Structures are given as structure tokens and as C-alpha cells.
Amino acid sequence: MELRHLQHFVAVAEDQHFTRAAERLMVSQSGLSASIRALERELRAPLFVRTTRRVTLTEAGRALLVEAERILAQVRSAHEAVAAVQGVLRGTLALGAEQCIAGVHVAGLLAAFRREHPDVEIRLRQSGSGALAEGVSAGRLDLAFAYRVPADGDQLRSVPLTSEPMTVLCHPEHPLAELGAVPDPAALAGEVFVDFHPDWGPRRATDAAFAAAGVRRTVALEVNDVHSLLDLVDENLGVAVVPRHFRHKRTSLTALPLKGVDEAAYETVALLPPERATSPAARALIALLGTPQAEPGEPG
């Protein structure tokens, strides 16, 4: 089994298309197909179900993908470790982050990293915390800034960033706006909620707070970006329960502290692989977290 076979396999699995994967890898489609067939012969199992429009992984393919991504990440880390010993940090930094994550100014941190390590290619992926944790565990990401998720010591560790309470955002003409503060989640029963996809950190924190209070709620308006959430609340179509720093993003809205829940309900962390598997680039980025140019102001 050759590394290029695994690289080809992962590319096809990601793109779900031989032509697109071949273009990305800059190889011929016939050469890519031959590489996949060679891998299937060696493993004595089909790895893809092929149709005219797309390819999907078989059960054997899904099992191989986990290990192939891990092997390729380890090979990349080995190359980068040798370069770091030689005094030059090269290779790739694959970073994941949630939108508007508290505790780190991602753009400023990456700018500082680029100034320090111009030979490292930076790749950024934005997603929900569960997907980011899976990406770090599988080796697709070097690290991620995300909402706190359970860490598997064998595949994942977490470094605390910050924590903050949750805040209710509503239109100034909404009846809640006169309260000054929301006494507990039960006071929001029956409200129309605007919220993020269930995998995003603020949604996870809000769901956990309401579950702990024994209050059921229904998210009628579900979005995947902060500005859409703020727009919907600004049109008085619903209320949103969000981390406290969101109150600065739309000053036309009324922000109300949510009482009766954990003051540290929204906790953010840096997710990394085990110490032995952490790449030099990830170590260098974490080292910059405490430097003045990387200090977060209000998260963007």
C-alpha cells in the first residue's frame, strides 16, 4: 500500500467524484481510477459505490477513511517535525473554528501566525463543534476553536479559552424588553426561538441550559450564520438565547441577562489531538494565544 493510494482514496471520498478529485490532485482520471482499483485489490474489498453522478463510500470505505486520514496526518506531522528541528516551520496548518467564537480573535491570531511563519500554508474550516471535534480526532484538522465537547483522551484533548453567561436578544418592542432581565428559562416558555443548527456551540449551550431547567422549547427559525439570526430577531420574528458577547453585534436589539442558568454556560476551548500527535504548526499557533497581537477584543 502506497501513500499516494491513500491520498487518492481520501480525495475521492471528500469530493465524492472522480473527476473533481483528479482535477484537485492534478492527476489523470484514468490514473486516479487505477490507483483506487489497486487499493481495492490489495484490501480485497470495494471501497466505493459508483453511480453516474457521484460515488459514495461502502462500509469498508468508511472504515478505511478513518485510518487513512489519521495515517496521512501523521506523515504530514513527521515532515513538519523534521522541518521544525531544522529551524523552519513549513507545511500546513489546518484550523477549524466556530463562527464568532469567544476567547480568541481568529483572524488576528492567524495574521500573527502568518507573520511569524510565512512558509506555512493556512487552511481554515468553519463548522459546528461536533464536526470540528471529529475533524481533529480524525486528523483532518490540526486543532479547532470550539464550544466545549466531551474529550476522548486517546484522540482529543481540550485547552480552556473562556466562558461566559447566556443572554436573551429580543426586539425593543417585544414584551420581554421591559423586564430588564429574564428570571429563568421558564419565563421564555411559549416564545418563538431563533437559533443555530444543533451542532453549533451557542445552540448546544442553550439546549443544555433549557434541558437542565426542565423547560421544553421549539426552534422555529434555524439558521447557520450569525447575521441571519440577528436579522430575524431585528424584525421581531422571534427571540434568541446567545452567548453574552453577541449583544455587541446589533446594538438596536435589547439584550437581557438570562438568570437561573450556569454563569459559565458557554465555555470555549481549543481542541487538539494528544500531545504526541500535535503538529508543530498547532503548537506554534497555541503559543501565540497569549501574545498582544493575538489577544481577542470582542469576538468577530
Buried (B, 14 or more C-beta within 10 A) or exposed (E): EEEEBBBBBBBBBBBBBBEBBBBEBEBEEEEBBBBBEBBBEEBEBBBBEEEEEEBEBBEBBEBBBEEBBBBBBEBBBEBBEEBBEEEEBBBBBBBBBBBBBBBBBBEBBBBBBBEBBEEBEBEEBBBBBBBBBBBBBBBBBBBBBBBBBEBEEEBBBBEEBBBBBBBBBBBEEBEBBEBEEBBBBEBBEEBBBBBBBEBBBBBBBBBBBBEEBEBEBEBEBBBBBBEBBBBBBBEBEBBBBBBBBBBEBBEEBBBBBBBBBBEEBBBBBBBBBEEEBBBBBBBBBBEBBEEEEBEBEEBB
